[in-house]
Amino acid sequence: MPAWALQWFVQMQAGKIDRGQYTTAYGAQLTDKAVQAMSRYLNLYDARPLRAEIMQRRVIDKQTFYLMKFIFPRGDASSILFGFDSEGKITGIGVRSMAGD
């Protein structure tokens, strides 16, 4: 999961997503404009994260949630919540905190 999360973060910083990773319902919300907005937000760090850590994992009904912490070169950190369905497709993403917001 940490390696996947790092790859997702870097791709999203570049404004690129693999729409096949998302459920149909959530993917429909990820318009080009929404992806660009998330990309701008994640680029506030001006750097790629050095690593990702699982802070919490929970299973609720048929979904698995991971709260991931991203560590940056200056020591800054952010956390993002990822939800996955039973097929491993992303059901939602929530930026929980960004240091310096």
GIWOCOR-V520777 format. One record per pair of residues at least 4 apart in sequence whose ideal C-beta (glycine too) atoms are under 7 Angstrom apart, sorted by the first residue. I is the first residue (numbers start at 1). J is the second residue. If there is no record, write none. Layout:
I/J
I/J
This chain:
1/5
1/54
1/66
2/6
2/51
2/52
2/53
2/54
3/7
4/8
5/9
5/52
5/68
6/10
6/49
6/52
7/11
8/12
9/13
9/42
9/49
9/70
10/14
10/48
11/16
11/17
12/17
12/38
12/39
12/42
13/39
13/42
13/43
14/39
15/35
15/36
15/39
17/30
17/35
19/27
21/89
21/90
22/26
22/27
22/30
22/89
22/90
23/27
23/85
23/89
23/90
23/91
24/28
26/30
26/90
26/91
26/92
29/34
30/34
30/35
32/36
33/37
34/38
35/39
36/40
37/41
38/42
39/43
41/95
44/98
45/72
45/76
47/72
47/73
49/70
49/71
49/72
50/71
50/72
50/73
51/71
52/68
52/69
52/70
53/68
53/69
54/66
54/68
55/67
55/68
55/69
55/79
56/67
57/64
57/66
58/65
59/64
60/65
62/85
62/86
63/83
63/84
63/85
63/91
64/84
65/81
65/82
65/83
66/82
67/79
67/81
67/96
68/79
68/80
68/82
69/77
69/79
70/77
70/78
70/80
71/77
72/76
72/77
76/99
76/100
77/99
78/97
78/98
78/99
79/96
79/97
80/93
80/94
80/95
80/96
81/94
81/96
82/90
82/93
83/90
83/91
83/92
84/88
84/89
84/90
84/91
85/89
85/91
